[in-house]
């Protein structure tokens, strides 16, 4: 009986670890830089990490709303996580239309 209980506990921990580790890695700056091949000077690294941390905070806040069924989609870290919103729009080829507030056009 004790052996069965031990096997059940080990199985539960084994199954839980990858999920926890995956989430931990997703929000880890060093893991992000490796995954998306980012290499910054020490000064730029500090700036990009601050942007990354702010974006991760927004992602986590949004995902709490998702878990509470307040929004219909979840968010995750992607290749834009170390970019400002303006840099992300530029990367996508979007330009702000100054005649219409909040409207962006493809350039």
N, C-alpha and C positions, 0 to 999 in steps of 0.2 A: 504494500500500500504506500509506504514511504517512497519507494522507488517511482511509482506511478505519479505521485505528487511532485517529486523532483523533476521528472521528465516534463510534466505539464508546465511547471514554472519556467524551466529552461526554454521550452518551446515558446511560451508567451513573451519572454524577454527577447528571444531571437527575432521574433516577428515584429516586436515594437522598435527595436533598435534601428533598423534601416529607415523607417519613417522619421524618427526623431533625428537621425543623423542627416538624412536628406534635407529636412527643413533647416537644420542647423547650418549645413553647407550652403544652402540657397541664400541665406542671409549673411554669409561670411564674406568679408571683403577680399581676403586672400584667395578663397575658393572662386569667387567671381572673376578675379583678375586672371586666374589660370584658365578657367573655362572659356572666357571671352578674349584671351590673349592680349591682355592690357599690360603695358609697360610704361610707367610714368616716372618722371624725375621726382625726387623726394618732395619738392614743393607742390608740384602738380598732383602727386599722390594724395597729399593732405586735402587738397581742394576737392578732388574727385571722390575721396572717401566720405567727405562731409555731404556731398550731393547724394551719393549712394545711400548713406545712413538716413537722410531725410526721405528719400524715395522708399526705402524699406519700411520706415515708420508709416508712410501713407499706405503701403501695400498691406501691412499688418492691420492697420485701422480699418481699411476697407474689408479685409477678409473676416474680421470680427463681425461686421455687418452682414456679410454673406452667411456666416455660420448662424446668425440670428434671423436669417431669411428677410433681411431688410433690403438687400439688393439681390439681383438675379445672377451675378457672375462673380467669380473669384479672380484675383490678380496674382501675378508671380514676378519674380526677378527675370529680366531678359537683357538683351544687349544694350538697352537704353537706360539701364538702372544707374549708370554713372554720368548721365547727361541731364542737363536742365531741360525743361519743357521746350524752350526755344531751340536748343541744340537738336533735340529729338525731331522737332518739326522740320528743321533744315535738313536733317539726314533723310527725311522722307520726301524732301522736295516740295515742302509746303511753304508758302509765303503769306504773311498776314495781309489781309485786304483792309486797308485803313478806312475805306468808305463804309464797311459793315463791321461793327464791333463783334469780335469773336469768330469771324469768318476767315477761313484760310483757303487759298487757291493753290493749285499745282503749278509749279514754275517749270 
